Amino acid sequence: MKSKKPVAIVTAASRGLGAACAKELHARGYKLVLQGSSAGASTLAKRLGGVGLKGSVGDARHLKDVVEAAMDSYGRIDAVFNNTGHIAGGGMPSQGPGYNARAKGKLLELSDGEWATGLDMIILNVVRMSRLVTPILRRQGGGAILNMSSFAGKEPSPAYPLGACLRMALAGFAKLYADRYARDNIRMNNILPGFIENWPMNNELKRQVPMARPGTLGEVAKTVAFLLSSDSGYITGQNILVDGGLNRGV
């Protein structure tokens, strides 16, 4: 039976930003299909009257499962938030962006395995999900996809080598996808949070942020909901910073 309410998929929804975004979408009337690496996503989905699955965004089979669950349960998909967690070896929370001669972040010390894991978690998860949902969205007449990125995808930081490199590649994919499917009324954007309240932020980092504080989970969640809604209907192929002014580019 096809749901009369819009349906959103949220990955990595067990806790943190993913869970906050799921709650915000629920408050705005979406039916939810949540996926997470722990039982937390299923628990949250049950509480919100949705469907929950355990799985990893880095596993193509698990992504297929979540799309099938959405169609089996609700008969439609309107919005997809490709959220992903932090990557092992991906960075040090004590450092901000920009050049720092004293930075001790790994670069050449990263193994092929760490790069491959990053590729699965940051780029291929989006590519694989796009393959699965694009035919559905085209049949329905449109939809919105939003990908979790990071401020490091806009301004490379020696503290976040995996994120800096791979999220720039994600920006390229999102722009190409947005161009290709704009006439099908399918939009794709990336959201680039800075330091958020669930991530360690010392006084040195606070001094680098013009707003002098971390962002809240609610602030990011509301931005996610906006970018997935028709209120942002003329925004596509963009990288939206939510960083309190941390990034210095214009």
C-alpha positions as CSV (number, residue, x, y, z in Angstrom):
1,M,0.0,0.0,0.0
2,K,1.4,3.4,-1.0
3,S,1.8,5.8,1.8
4,K,0.1,9.2,1.5
5,K,2.8,10.8,3.6
6,P,6.3,11.4,2.2
7,V,8.9,8.7,2.9
8,A,12.5,9.3,3.9
9,I,15.5,7.0,4.2
10,V,18.1,7.9,6.7
11,T,21.3,5.9,7.1
12,A,23.7,5.8,10.1
13,A,20.6,6.8,12.2
14,S,21.4,5.0,15.4
15,R,22.6,8.1,17.3
16,G,24.1,11.5,16.9
17,L,23.3,13.5,13.7
18,G,21.5,10.7,12.0
19,A,19.1,10.2,14.9
20,A,18.5,13.9,15.3
21,C,17.7,14.2,11.6
22,A,15.3,11.3,11.7
23,K,13.4,12.9,14.6
24,E,13.2,16.2,12.8
25,L,11.9,14.6,9.6
26,H,9.4,12.6,11.7
27,A,8.2,15.9,13.3
28,R,7.6,17.3,9.7
29,G,5.4,14.4,8.7
30,Y,7.7,11.9,7.0
31,K,7.4,8.2,7.3
32,L,10.9,6.8,8.1
33,V,13.1,3.9,7.1
34,L,16.2,4.0,9.3
35,Q,19.4,2.1,9.0
36,G,22.3,1.9,11.5
37,S,25.2,-0.3,12.5
38,S,23.7,-0.9,15.9
39,A,20.3,-1.8,17.2
40,G,19.7,1.9,17.9
41,A,18.3,2.7,14.5
42,S,15.6,0.0,14.9
43,T,14.8,1.1,18.4
44,L,14.4,4.7,17.2
45,A,12.4,3.7,14.1
46,K,10.0,1.7,16.3
47,R,9.5,4.7,18.6
48,L,8.8,7.0,15.6
49,G,6.4,4.5,13.9
50,G,8.8,3.7,11.1
51,V,11.0,0.8,9.9
52,G,14.5,0.1,11.1
53,L,17.2,-2.2,9.9
54,K,20.7,-3.0,11.1
55,G,23.4,-2.5,8.4
56,S,26.4,-0.6,7.1
57,V,26.5,2.1,4.5
58,G,29.7,0.5,3.3
59,D,27.9,-2.7,2.3
60,A,25.9,-2.7,-1.0
61,R,23.7,-5.5,0.1
62,H,22.6,-3.6,3.2
63,L,21.7,-0.5,1.1
64,K,19.6,-2.7,-1.1
65,D,17.8,-4.0,1.9
66,V,16.9,-0.6,3.2
67,V,15.5,0.5,-0.2
68,E,13.5,-2.7,-0.5
69,A,12.2,-2.2,3.0
70,A,11.0,1.3,2.1
71,M,9.2,0.1,-1.0
72,D,7.7,-2.9,0.7
73,S,6.5,-0.9,3.6
74,Y,5.4,2.3,2.0
75,G,5.5,1.9,-1.8
76,R,7.4,5.1,-2.3
77,I,10.6,7.0,-1.5
78,D,10.7,10.8,-1.5
79,A,13.9,11.7,0.3
80,V,17.2,10.0,1.1
81,F,19.8,11.3,3.6
82,N,23.0,9.4,3.0
83,N,24.5,9.9,6.4
84,T,27.7,8.2,7.5
85,G,29.7,8.0,10.6
86,H,33.3,9.0,11.3
87,I,36.0,7.0,9.6
88,A,38.8,5.2,11.6
89,G,42.1,7.0,10.9
90,G,40.2,9.9,9.3
91,G,41.3,12.7,11.5
92,M,42.0,14.2,14.9
93,P,39.2,16.2,16.6
94,S,41.8,18.5,18.3
95,Q,42.7,20.3,15.1
96,G,40.8,22.6,12.8
97,P,41.2,23.4,9.1
98,G,43.9,25.2,7.2
99,Y,47.7,25.0,7.1
100,N,49.4,24.1,10.3
101,A,53.1,23.3,10.2
102,R,52.8,21.5,13.5
103,A,49.9,19.3,12.4
104,K,50.6,15.6,13.0
105,G,47.8,14.1,10.9
106,K,48.6,11.0,8.9
107,L,48.8,11.2,5.1
108,L,51.3,8.8,3.6
109,E,51.0,6.7,6.7
110,L,47.4,5.8,5.8
111,S,47.1,2.2,4.5
112,D,45.4,1.1,1.3
113,G,42.8,-0.5,3.5
114,E,42.0,2.8,5.2
115,W,41.6,4.5,1.8
116,A,39.4,1.7,0.6
117,T,37.2,1.9,3.7
118,G,36.9,5.7,3.2
119,L,35.9,5.2,-0.4
120,D,33.1,2.8,0.6
121,M,31.9,5.1,3.4
122,I,32.0,8.5,1.7
123,I,31.6,8.0,-2.0
124,L,30.6,4.5,-3.0
125,N,27.8,4.5,-0.5
126,V,26.3,7.5,-2.3
127,V,26.9,6.0,-5.8
128,R,25.3,2.7,-4.8
129,M,22.3,4.3,-3.1
130,S,21.8,6.5,-6.2
131,R,21.7,3.5,-8.5
132,L,19.0,1.9,-6.3
133,V,16.7,4.9,-5.8
134,T,17.1,6.9,-9.0
135,P,14.7,4.7,-11.1
136,I,12.2,4.9,-8.3
137,L,12.4,8.7,-8.0
138,R,12.2,9.1,-11.8
139,R,9.0,7.0,-11.9
140,Q,7.5,9.0,-9.1
141,G,8.3,12.3,-10.8
142,G,11.1,13.5,-8.5
143,G,12.7,13.5,-5.1
144,A,15.7,14.7,-3.1
145,I,19.0,13.2,-2.1
146,L,21.3,14.7,0.5
147,N,24.8,13.5,1.4
148,M,26.7,13.9,4.6
149,S,30.0,15.6,4.0
150,S,32.2,17.9,6.1
151,F,33.8,21.3,6.2
152,A,37.0,19.4,5.3
153,G,35.5,18.8,1.9
154,K,35.6,22.5,1.2
155,E,38.9,23.5,2.9
156,P,41.5,20.6,3.1
157,S,42.8,20.1,6.6
158,P,46.0,18.1,7.4
159,A,44.1,16.7,10.4
160,Y,41.5,15.0,8.1
161,P,43.3,13.6,5.1
162,L,40.7,11.0,4.2
163,G,37.8,13.3,4.6
164,A,39.5,16.2,2.8
165,C,40.3,14.1,-0.3
166,L,37.3,11.9,-0.6
167,R,34.7,14.5,0.3
168,M,36.0,16.6,-2.5
169,A,35.4,13.7,-4.8
170,L,31.9,13.4,-3.4
171,A,31.3,17.1,-4.3
172,G,32.2,16.2,-7.9
173,F,29.9,13.3,-8.0
174,A,27.0,15.3,-6.5
175,K,27.4,18.0,-9.1
176,L,27.5,15.6,-12.0
177,Y,24.4,13.7,-10.7
178,A,22.5,16.9,-10.1
179,D,23.2,18.1,-13.6
180,R,22.2,14.7,-15.1
181,Y,18.9,14.3,-13.2
182,A,17.7,17.9,-12.8
183,R,15.2,17.6,-15.6
184,D,13.7,14.5,-13.8
185,N,13.1,16.8,-10.8
186,I,15.6,14.9,-8.8
187,R,17.9,17.0,-6.7
188,M,21.2,16.1,-4.9
189,N,23.2,18.3,-2.5
190,N,25.8,17.8,0.2
191,I,25.7,19.2,3.7
192,L,29.1,20.2,5.2
193,P,28.9,20.5,9.0
194,G,31.7,22.0,11.1
195,F,32.2,21.1,14.7
196,I,28.9,19.9,16.2
197,E,28.1,19.5,19.9
198,N,28.5,15.7,19.9
199,W,32.1,16.0,18.8
200,P,35.0,17.1,21.1
201,M,35.8,20.8,20.7
202,N,38.5,22.4,22.8
203,N,39.0,26.1,23.4
204,E,41.5,26.4,20.6
205,L,38.9,25.2,18.1
206,K,36.3,27.5,19.5
207,R,38.7,30.4,18.8
208,Q,38.8,29.4,15.1
209,V,35.0,29.5,14.8
210,P,33.6,33.0,14.4
211,M,30.5,32.0,16.4
212,A,32.8,30.7,19.1
213,R,30.7,27.6,19.8
214,P,29.8,24.2,18.3
215,G,26.7,23.8,16.3
216,T,23.8,22.0,17.8
217,L,22.3,18.7,16.5
218,G,19.0,20.5,16.0
219,E,20.6,23.2,13.8
220,V,22.0,20.6,11.5
221,A,18.8,18.5,11.5
222,K,16.7,21.5,10.5
223,T,19.1,22.3,7.6
224,V,18.9,18.6,6.5
225,A,15.1,18.8,6.6
226,F,15.1,22.0,4.6
227,L,17.4,20.6,1.9
228,L,15.2,17.5,1.5
229,S,12.0,19.5,1.3
230,S,10.3,21.3,-1.5
231,D,11.2,24.6,0.2
232,S,14.7,24.1,-1.3
233,G,13.2,23.1,-4.6
234,Y,15.6,25.3,-6.7
235,I,18.8,24.1,-4.9
236,T,20.8,21.3,-6.4
237,G,24.4,20.3,-6.9
238,Q,25.5,22.4,-4.0
239,N,27.8,22.0,-1.0
240,I,26.1,23.7,2.0
241,L,28.3,24.6,4.9
242,V,26.8,24.5,8.4
243,D,30.0,25.5,10.3
244,G,29.5,28.7,12.2
245,G,31.8,30.5,9.8
246,L,34.7,28.1,10.3
247,N,35.5,27.9,6.6
248,R,37.5,30.9,5.3
249,G,36.7,30.5,1.6
250,V,34.3,32.8,-0.2
